[in-house]
Amino acid sequence: MRISARTQYALSAMLALAVADRPVHAERIAVTQEIPRRFCDNILLQLRRAGLIRSQRGPDGGYWLARPAGHIALADVIRVTEGAEPPARPFSPAAAPLAEIWDRLRSHENALLSEITLADVIAAGDSNDSAVAGREVW
């Protein structure tokens, strides 16, 4: 599986929101997570339209998770930013057995990413005494 820069940034933004105790402005997310501002705005819009985050305008506004971090799987974010994974190109007859292996690999990959939540990632980071993705949120 290839993870695009958009997905990496989206996961970073979601983790930043997951550890925040109040709404976070897009500018703050962009700066702390080292995401180009316009790219950050587009990603946040995409995540909001998908129902993963909410927003409010104004000085007391910002972005926050639409559900608890324990209810948002990594796969949820990846599906929003990457879309549906295209089917694998057919294998030649000699390599046809690889098709089943590829299907099983995708199935395991999807199952794992569906099991791991934002809260799990934060807990793993806390156990290593590190900030989210090695960056401060506040």
Secondary structure, 3 states (H helix, E strand, C coil): CCCCHHHHHHHHHHHHHHHCCCCECHHHHHHHCCCCHHHHHHHHHHHHHCCCEEEECCCCCEEEECCCHHHCEHHHHHHHHHCCCCCCCCCCHHHCHHHHHHHHHHHHHHHHHHHCEHHHHHHHHHHCCCCHHHCCCC
